[in-house]
Amino acid sequence: MKEAHLTRCQVATPPDVVRLVWSLISSQRPGQFFNSVLDLGAGDGRFSHVEGIYQSYVGVERDKSKTLNVKLPPNASLVIADAFQWEGSDYEICVGNPPYIRHHGLDAKWRDLALRNIEASGGPSLKKTANAFILFLTQALTRTKLDGIVAQVVPYEWVTRPSASELREFIQEKGWDVYVYRFDSNIFPTVLTTASITIIDKRGTTGAWKFGTINRSGSVTLSNHASGTRSRVIPYANGTDLCKAIRGLSPGGQEIFVLTEEERLFHSLKRGVDVRPCVTSLRSVNHEMERLDEAAFERLFVREGARCWLIRSDLDDHSPELKRYLSDTSDDAWKKYSTCTSRKIWWRYRPHPAPALLVASGFTSKGPKALLNQVGAVAVGSVYGVLLDGLPDLPQIMLTKLRDYDFRRRLVHHSNGLKKVEVRQLNAVLADLLPR
């Protein structure tokens, strides 16, 4: 994995959470004394600091700096190695808090080797878009005994995200029992995901999945579904030619491709020629607002200094001013972005159409903010666009239905009270709301 991401990705598990994990393990396996404990991505080996429950503990950690001057119990040891090249197996239990690294932060060669090793060890064929913690969680299953148990502190999102679907299907095929307890508070203040304690019991044969919320004192409240409510999580679906939600455009660095009004004027770029309106966030829009017209765009975005002008470097012909702006952009500025370096011409992005509706991806209330896009702005970044092809009044109909829909009860928690709807989940909702 990329060393810069590795340095930032591992967050130390609070001691009380370590104790809580072991307490849940003891509840799942009452009275069991574990002969062998494995911890992949062990850091300083803090999961070894528990008494009277295991005979030997082995932690595997590739970052040597995390293991310096570490004091371990006499029956515990740390191995400096890559968790996917280390060959130990047949452990009774695998505990830990694996690193959280999104797929684009993983070194491609390392990721491909890890995926091959997992599959060669009898694990599933995972997507290349799987987060690092999914790889570690899967590796934990391949390194434990047939009747072993896995207990990990991992983001709650794995229970629904498509990037972990192969892992979930693998577990279901095996018939193992799964218990996922979502923390009701933010145990990692610097991490923007909701943490959970996930327990996969390979001794189980019912294939039951149980969900709940847990507090720092260990009190658990069970729920029927991963949403934490009585409602099932919104499924994932593709859009259609009639109605389709799309992700916001990712042209590269927004500081290069999306300008403020002051920056536009400084570089003498003309509206409608060199730049076009765009929206990168709906945070400044109140929930009551239903349409983004020219006046609202000027008031909320242009005059407020928001990045709201998308440069038209996607076009074949550029004005002298835009040519000068692009040529003056330093190599160091754009080479930071893989989106730019992967293109034949770094600034030539593939354009998105202006959608009929603009929808925020994250929210804290009943549902995301949604607007009629009367100004013709392009959705950029975390803002989704909804493309509609039908009757002239369809955008207003769909907007009204979207704003009435209760997303809150059908999504998993993201972080700090924030919920996030994925673009394919939005497509599933739109399909249900379309007039028949």
N, C-alpha and C positions, 0 to 999 in steps of 0.2 A: 504494500500500500504506500501511498505518497507520504514521505516522512513528515512533511509539514502538517498534513492532516492528522497523522498519527499522534503528533505532539499535542494537538488541540483536542483530540476526540475523546480521550479517556478521562472520565470524571470519577474522582475517588468516591467510593460508596460510604456514606455516613455509618459509623459503628452501630447505631441503633437499627439501621436498615439491615446490616449484616446479621445482627441477632434475630431480627424479624424473619429473615429468610430461613435461618436454621430452625426457628420456632415453627414455621409452616411445614418445613420438611418433617420435623418430629411429629406434627399433627397428622401428616399424611402417612408416615411410617412409624406408628407408635412403638417406642421401645427398641427400634432398630439401631444397632451399632454398626457403622459402616467400616468395612475393612480398608477400602480405598476411595479416596476423594480426588477428583480432578478439577482444576480451575484453569480454563483457557482465557488468555488475556488477563492474567492474575494481578498485574500491577505490583503492589507491595505485599501481596499475599494476605490481605486483611481477612479474607474468608477462612483463613486457617485458625483464627483466634477464637476458638470455641472449645470448651472442655468436655470430655467424656462422651463424645459422639462418634469419633472416628479413630482408626488405628494409624493411618498414614494419609498425608495430604501432599499432592504434587501440583504446583502452580507453574504454568507455562507462560512466559512473558518475553517478548522479543526486544523490548526497550530496556537495555541494561541499566540506564540511569534510574529507573523506577525501583530497582532492586538493591541499590547501594545502601549500606548501613541499615538494612532491614533486620529486625529481630523476629524470628519465627519460633513457634513451639518446637520442642525437640523432635517431634514426629512429623514435621513439615519441612518441605524443601521447595526451592524455586529453580526452574530450568530456564536458561536463556535460549530461546528457540522460537521459531515461527510455529504457531499453533497448527498450521496446515501442512507442515513438513515433518513435524514431530510425530512419531509412530506409536506412541503408547496407546493402549486400548483396554477394554474389558474392566472399566472402573464401575464401581457400584453406584456412584453418584457424580454428577458434574454440576458444580455451583459456579457463580460468578456474575460479573457485570461487564459484558463484552463491549468493545468500542463501537460507537455510533459514527459511521462514515457513509455518506451518500455515495451512490455508485460512481458519480463523476469525480469523486475524490480518491478512488481506488486506482492504483497502478494497473493497467490493463493486463500485463503479463502476470502479475501477482494474482489478480482476480481470476484469470483463466486457469491458472495452475490450481488455485484453491477449489474452484468449481469441479475440475477434473478429479482432484483428490477426494472430494466429498462423494462424487458419483462412484469412484472406484472402491470406496469403502462401504458401498451399499446404500448410500443416501440418494436423494432425489436429484434430478437435473434442474438446478435453479436458474432463474433468469439472470442475465448479466446486469440487470438494473437493481438487483437485490442489494440492500444496505449491508454493510459489513456485519452488523449484529445478527442478521439473518444467517449469514454464512457461519458465524460462530455458534449460533443456536443449533443449526443443523449438524455441525461438526460434533457438538456435545452429544447429540443422539447417536452418532456413529461410533463414538468412543466409549460408550457405556454398555454394560451387560444387557442381555436380552430382557432381563427383568429389572433393569436399572431405573434411575430416576434423574431427571434434569431439573434444576431450579436456578433460574436466571433473572436478574434485574434487567429488563429490556423495555423499550418503548411499547406502549399499548397498541400502537398502530398496526402491529404485525397481524392482529386478529382479523383485519379486513383488507389491508392493502393488496392490490394485485401482484406487486413485486414479491409477496410472500405466499402466493397461492399454491405453488408447488410444494412448499413445506407443509402447509395446512392439509393438502390432499394426501401427502405422504403419511402424516400422522393419522389421518382418518382411515387410510387403507390398513394401517397397522392395528387399528382399534384401541390405541392408547388413550388414557384418560388425561384431560387437560384442565387445569385450573388457572385462571388469569385474574389477578387481583390488581385493579387500577388504584393508584394512590389518590386520595382525595385532596392532597396538598402537593405543593411543588418541592420535591425533595432535592432537586438539582437546580438551584436558582439560575445558573448560567446556561441551562439547556432548554430549548424551546420545544420540548416534547413531553407528553404525559408518560410518566414511568409506571411500570407494573412489575409485579413479581409473577413470573410465569413458571408453573410447575407442570412437567410432562411426566406422567407415571407410566413407564413401559410395562409395569406389572398389571396395569388395568386392561380390561378386555371389553368394556362396554362402549368405548369410543365416545364417552360423554365429555362435553365441553361445558364448564361452569364458569360463570363470570361474577365479579363482585367488585366493590370498592373497599379499600382498606385504609385505615389511618395509621399514624406513627406508633400508636400503642398496640396495634394488632387487631383492632376490632373490625370485623368483616361484615358488610351488608351485601347479600347475594342479590343478583338481578337475573332476569330471564334471558336477556340478550346482550350482545357486546356493546350495544348503545347505552347500557345502564338503565334502560327504561323497559316498558312492556312492548315497545315497538322494535321491529327488526331493523337492522342497519340498511340504509339505502343501497341497492345493488349497483353494479357497474354495467353500463351499456354504451354502445356506439350511437352516434347521431345519425340522422338521415338527411337526404337532400332537402327535405321540407323544413327540418328543424335540427340544428346542430350547435352544441356548445363547443367552443375552441379555447385552448389555452392562450394566454396573452403572448404577444410577440416577444421573442428574445433575440434582439438584433446583435447583442454584444454588451459592452459596458454602457449603461444608461448615461453616464457622464459624457460619453462620446456621441451617442446617437439620439439622445433625448435632451433637449435644451430648455432652459428657462427663457422667459421673455427678454430678460437682460442679456443673456448670452446670444440670443437670436439677433438682437439689435446690434450688439458689439461686432458680430461677424457679418452684418449687413445681409442676412438671409431673409428672403421674402416669404411671407405667408402664401400658401397655395402654390408656390413655385419650388422653393427650396425646403420648406417644412410643411407638415400637415398636423392637425390636432391629434393628440393622443392622451390617454389617461393611464397612469401607472398605479394609482391608488384611489379608492373612494373614501378614504378616511375623513376628508374634509367635508364630505356630503352628509347632511342629516338624513335620518331614516324617512322623514316625511316627504322629501323631495322625490319626484317621480320622473322628471325629464331633464336631460342635459341639453339645453339649447345654447345658442351663441352667447346670450347675455350671462347665463349661469356659468358657462365655461370661462368667460372673461373674468367674472367676479371671483370664482372659487379657485381657479387655476392660474390664469395669466397674471392677474394683479397680485396674487399671493406668492408669486415667485416659484411656483411648482414647476417641475420638469414636465412640460406639456406639449413640446414641439418636436415631432419626429422628423429627422432629416431625411430627405428623399434620395438617399444614396442608392436606393433600389432601382432608380430609373436609368435609362440608357444615356440620356443627355443631362448634363449638369451645368448650371450657370457658372460664370467665372468665380463668383463669391463662394459657391459650394465647393468647387474644385480647390480653391485656395484653403478653405477650411479643412478639407480632407488631407491635403498635402501637408498642412501645418501640424496635423496630429502626429505626435511622435510615435515611433515604433514601440517604445516602452509602454505607451498608454494602451495600445490595442493588443499587443502580444500577451497581455495578462489574461486574455479571454480565449478559451478554446473555441468558442463560437466563431471568433474572427480568424484564428490561425488555421482552422479547418476549411476555410473557404478559399477558393482560387484567388479571388480578389477580396481582401479582408473586409471592406466596407459594403460589399454587395449582398445585402440580406434578401431573403425571400419575403415579399410583402404579404400582409394580411389584409383582407377586406375590412371596411368599417362595418361592424355588426349592428343589428337592429337594437340589441339590448347590451348593456354593460352590467356585469355581475361581479361583486366582490367574492373572493374565494374563502376568506375568513370572516368570522362574525362571533359576537358574544350574546346576541339576543335570540329572537325566534328564528331568524333566517338572515341571509346575506343581503346587503344593499343591492338594489337593482334599479336601473334607469333606462328610459327610452333614450336612445342615442341620436338626438336630433341634430347635433353639431357634426356628426360624421367622424367622431374620434376613433382612432385605432386603439384596441385594448392591448396594453403592454404589461409584461411582468406578471404580477399576481392577480390582475383583473382578467376575468373571462369575458369572451364575447359570445353572443348568441346570434347565429345566422338563421334568418327565417325567409322562406320562399312560399308565399301564399297570398291570401287576401290582404288588402291594405290595412284592415283593422286588426290583423293577427298580432302585431307587436304589442298593442295595448291590451289585448285579451291575455296574452302570455305574461305580460308584466303584472297584471292584476292577480293572476293565479299564482305566480311565483311569490309575490309579496304576501299572499295569504297562506302559503304553504308552511307547515311547521317542520322545518329542517332539524330543529334542536333535538327533538326526541328520537331522531333516526340516524344520528351520526356519533362516532366515537369522539372522545375528548382529545384535543390536540395539545394544548398547554395553557396553564393559567386562566382557565375559564374560556379559552378560545376554542372554537370548533371550526373545522375546515371541510368544505365540500370539494371532493375531487371532480375534475371535469367530466369524467365518465359517469359519476354519480349524478351530476347535474343533468346529463343527457337522459338518464333513467327517469328523473323527475319530469323533465320536459316532455318525454314520451307519454307519461301518464296524464299530463295536463293538456296535451293537444286536444282541441275540439274534435269530436268524432263526426 
